[in-house]
Amino acid sequence: MHVRQPVVAGHFYPASPGECRAELDQCLDRARQRAASADAPRLSPVGGIVPHAGWVCSGAVAAGVIAALADRPGLQTVVIFGAVHRHGTAAACVFARGVWRTPLGDVPVDEPLAAEALAAGKTLVEDPGAHQAEHSIEVQLPFIQVLAPQARLLPVMVRPTDQACQAGRAVAAAAARLGRAAVYLGSTDLTHYGPRYAFTPRGTGPDALAWARDVNDRRLIDLILSLQAERIVEETRTHQNACGGGAAAAAVAASVAAGAVTAVLLCHTTSREVLGERFGPMSDAVGYAGIVLGRPEEGSAPS
């Protein structure tokens, strides 16, 4: 059996089960507090966009989205499209067999869904090696283990290519053929701005960081909120406002194919905002957005 071992436990999130659960609970508490004070329309969830930084930075943002998706009645499978931070094939890479291990235990792969998706065409290939050193899927799993312990996993690494949307739709079609109650999660951070990331088109300082958040991040967020999956990859290539443009495009395309007609922004923040009080002024920042895609619940107006 293939066992994908954790590679960022003890770095992006705690490695011990007790500490992992304690920090996870803190992230969920912050997400629930934010949700309680918000006035966003409720959706019947189909998919979402989450960040994948260390939990101290973005865990509460991701927790809010995954908590919403876990409310889907009869949820069987969580498909996670991961950002590719290293070189790989143009095709989307599926981890098709075995389990993913975290400090909280093992998450089984939905092997029948993987096989059905792989049989559908050349946009998806089986390549567990593409997942071994990547963190964008791994950091989401403990939240799924706690919030949707019955769910299986389909991990798919998606590079920002023109095939990303096709890969997302292929997975959604496979899930429909099997009658899976699935949700589709795209894992991406937003603009990486500042000298540390060699991206300073507006210079440095507070005004430049505000531009990264309020203008550059927002360009991509607005495309996702309007479900324009086909424009996402080119947007991220042109404006460098996501590390996971392929993952986001695949998740939006899959969600639309599965019936999503609207989206809600739950949270948009940056590492500078989250960490500023602890570490003081910062010259760099990474953006994080939590977005849920779905259908409006009865009596709730679409966004």
C-alpha positions in Angstrom: 0.0 0.0 0.0 1.2 3.5 -0.9 1.6 5.6 2.3 2.3 9.3 1.7 4.2 10.4 4.8 3.8 13.9 6.1 6.7 16.2 5.0 5.8 19.5 6.8 4.4 18.3 10.1 6.5 20.1 12.7 7.1 23.0 10.4 3.8 24.2 8.9 1.8 22.6 11.6 2.5 20.5 14.8 3.9 17.0 14.5 2.5 15.5 17.7 -1.2 14.5 17.7 -2.0 16.5 20.9 -0.4 19.7 19.7 -1.8 19.2 16.2 -5.3 18.9 17.6 -4.9 21.8 20.0 -3.7 24.2 17.2 -6.4 22.9 14.9 -9.0 23.7 17.5 -7.6 27.2 17.8 -7.9 27.7 14.0 -11.5 26.5 14.1 -12.4 28.8 16.9 -11.0 31.8 15.0 -12.9 30.7 11.9 -16.2 30.3 13.8 -15.8 33.7 15.5 -15.3 35.3 12.1 -18.3 33.5 10.7 -20.5 34.5 13.6 -19.7 38.2 12.9 -20.1 38.0 9.2 -23.2 38.6 7.1 -22.4 36.4 4.1 -25.2 34.4 2.4 -25.1 30.7 3.1 -24.4 28.3 0.3 -25.0 24.6 -0.3 -21.3 24.0 -0.8 -19.7 22.4 -3.8 -16.1 23.7 -3.7 -13.7 26.2 -2.3 -10.4 28.0 -2.3 -8.0 27.7 0.7 -4.5 29.0 1.5 -1.7 26.6 2.4 0.8 28.5 4.5 1.7 27.5 8.0 -1.3 27.3 10.2 -0.2 30.2 12.3 -0.6 32.4 9.2 -3.5 30.9 7.3 -4.9 28.0 9.2 -8.0 29.9 10.4 -8.8 30.9 6.8 -8.5 27.4 5.5 -10.5 26.0 8.5 -13.5 28.3 7.7 -13.8 27.0 4.1 -13.3 23.3 5.0 -15.9 23.6 7.8 -18.4 24.9 5.3 -17.6 22.1 2.8 -17.9 19.5 5.5 -21.6 20.5 5.9 -22.4 18.9 2.6 -25.0 16.2 3.3 -23.6 12.7 2.8 -20.1 13.9 1.9 -18.0 11.0 0.6 -14.9 12.5 -1.0 -12.8 15.6 -0.8 -10.9 16.3 -4.0 -8.0 18.6 -3.4 -6.2 20.3 -6.3 -2.8 21.3 -5.1 -0.4 24.0 -6.1 2.8 22.8 -7.7 5.8 24.6 -6.3 8.3 22.3 -8.1 8.8 21.2 -11.7 6.5 18.5 -13.0 4.6 17.2 -16.0 2.1 19.4 -17.8 -0.6 16.9 -16.9 -2.4 16.9 -13.6 -0.8 14.3 -11.3 -3.1 12.0 -9.3 -2.1 10.1 -6.1 -4.4 7.2 -7.0 -3.8 4.5 -4.4 -3.1 4.1 -0.7 -3.4 6.6 2.2 -2.1 10.0 3.3 -0.7 10.0 6.8 -0.9 13.0 9.2 -0.3 13.2 13.0 -4.0 12.4 13.4 -3.9 9.2 11.4 -4.5 8.1 7.9 -6.8 9.4 5.2 -7.7 6.8 2.5 -7.6 7.7 -1.1 -10.8 7.3 -3.1 -9.2 4.7 -5.4 -12.3 4.0 -7.6 -12.7 7.7 -8.2 -9.0 8.0 -9.1 -9.3 5.1 -11.5 -12.4 6.6 -13.1 -10.8 10.0 -13.6 -7.6 8.6 -14.9 -9.5 6.5 -17.5 -11.1 9.7 -18.9 -8.2 11.2 -20.8 -4.7 12.6 -21.0 -5.1 15.6 -18.8 -4.6 13.4 -15.7 -1.8 11.0 -15.0 -1.0 8.7 -12.0 2.2 10.1 -10.4 2.5 9.7 -6.6 6.0 11.1 -6.8 4.7 14.5 -7.8 3.1 14.7 -4.3 6.1 13.7 -2.1 7.7 17.1 -1.5 4.6 19.3 -1.8 2.8 20.8 1.1 -0.3 22.4 -0.4 -2.5 19.4 0.0 -1.0 18.0 3.2 -1.7 21.0 5.4 -5.5 20.7 4.7 -5.8 17.1 5.8 -6.0 17.4 9.6 -9.0 19.8 9.2 -10.7 17.2 7.0 -9.9 14.4 9.4 -11.6 16.3 12.2 -14.5 17.9 10.3 -15.3 15.1 7.8 -13.8 12.0 9.3 -15.8 9.8 7.0 -14.5 11.4 3.8 -12.0 9.9 1.5 -9.4 11.9 -0.4 -8.5 12.4 -4.1 -5.2 14.4 -4.3 -4.4 16.0 -7.6 -1.4 18.3 -8.3 -2.2 20.9 -11.0 0.3 23.1 -12.7 -0.8 26.5 -14.1 -1.3 25.3 -17.6 -4.1 25.6 -20.2 -5.1 22.0 -19.2 -6.0 22.9 -15.6 -9.7 23.6 -16.2 -10.0 20.5 -18.3 -8.5 18.4 -15.5 -10.9 19.8 -13.0 -13.9 19.1 -15.2 -12.6 15.6 -15.9 -12.6 14.8 -12.1 -16.0 16.3 -11.6 -17.4 14.2 -14.5 -15.8 11.0 -13.0 -17.4 11.8 -9.7 -20.8 12.3 -11.3 -20.5 9.0 -13.2 -19.8 7.2 -9.9 -22.5 9.1 -8.0 -20.0 10.5 -5.5 -21.0 13.2 -3.1 -17.8 15.1 -3.6 -16.5 18.6 -2.9 -13.6 20.3 -4.8 -10.9 22.3 -3.0 -8.3 24.4 -4.7 -5.2 25.1 -2.6 -3.3 28.4 -3.3 -1.8 31.4 -1.6 -2.1 34.8 -3.3 0.4 37.5 -4.1 3.9 36.9 -2.7 5.1 40.5 -2.4 8.3 42.0 -1.3 12.1 41.7 -1.5 12.0 38.2 -0.1 10.0 37.0 -3.1 11.8 39.2 -5.7 8.4 40.8 -6.6 8.2 44.5 -6.0 6.5 46.2 -9.0 5.2 49.0 -6.8 8.4 49.3 -4.7 8.4 48.6 -1.0 6.7 49.8 2.1 3.1 50.0 3.3 1.6 51.5 0.2 3.1 48.7 -2.0 1.9 46.0 0.4 -1.6 47.6 0.4 -1.5 47.5 -3.5 -0.6 43.8 -3.4 -3.6 43.0 -1.1 -6.3 45.4 -2.4 -5.5 45.4 -6.1 -3.3 42.5 -7.1 -5.0 39.9 -4.9 -8.3 41.3 -5.6 -8.0 40.8 -9.4 -7.8 37.1 -8.9 -10.4 36.9 -6.1 -12.9 38.7 -8.3 -12.4 36.2 -11.1 -13.0 33.3 -8.7 -16.1 35.0 -7.3 -17.5 35.3 -10.8 -16.6 31.7 -11.5 -14.4 32.6 -14.5 -12.2 29.5 -14.4 -10.8 29.9 -17.9 -9.2 33.2 -17.1 -7.5 32.2 -13.8 -4.3 30.7 -15.2 -3.5 33.6 -17.5 -4.3 36.1 -14.7 -1.8 34.4 -12.4 0.8 34.2 -15.0 0.5 37.9 -15.9 0.1 39.4 -12.4 1.9 36.8 -10.2 -1.0 36.9 -7.8 -1.1 33.2 -6.9 1.3 30.3 -6.6 -1.5 27.8 -7.4 -3.2 29.2 -10.4 -3.7 25.8 -11.9 -5.2 24.5 -8.6 -7.6 27.4 -8.4 -8.7 27.0 -12.0 -9.2 23.3 -11.7 -11.3 23.8 -8.5 -13.5 26.5 -9.9 -14.0 24.5 -13.2 -14.9 21.3 -11.2 -17.2 23.2 -8.9 -19.1 24.8 -11.8 -19.4 21.4 -13.5 -20.8 20.0 -10.2 -23.4 22.8 -10.0 -21.9 25.8 -8.4 -23.5 29.0 -9.5 -22.1 31.6 -7.1 -19.3 32.1 -4.6 -18.8 33.8 -1.2 -15.5 35.3 0.1 -15.3 34.3 3.7 -11.9 36.0 4.5 -9.1 37.8 2.8 -6.0 38.7 4.8 -2.2 38.6 4.5 0.7 37.3 6.5 1.6 40.9 7.3 -1.8 41.4 8.9 -1.7 38.1 10.8 1.8 38.4 12.1 2.3 42.1 12.3 1.2 42.4 16.0 3.7 39.7 17.0 6.7 40.6 14.9 6.2 44.3 14.2 6.4 46.0 10.7 7.1 43.7 7.8 8.5 44.4 4.4 7.0 41.3 2.8 3.5 39.7 2.7 1.6 36.8 1.2 -2.1 37.0 0.6 -4.7 34.4 1.8 -8.3 34.0 0.7 -11.0 31.7 1.8 -13.8 31.3 -0.7 -16.8 28.9 -0.8 -18.5 28.0 -4.1 -21.9 26.5 -4.4 -25.6 27.1 -4.7 -27.6 29.6 -2.6 -29.5 28.0 0.2 -33.3 28.6 0.1 -34.0 32.0 1.5 -30.4 33.2 1.1 -29.6 35.7 -1.7 -26.6 34.9 -4.0 -23.5 37.1 -3.6 
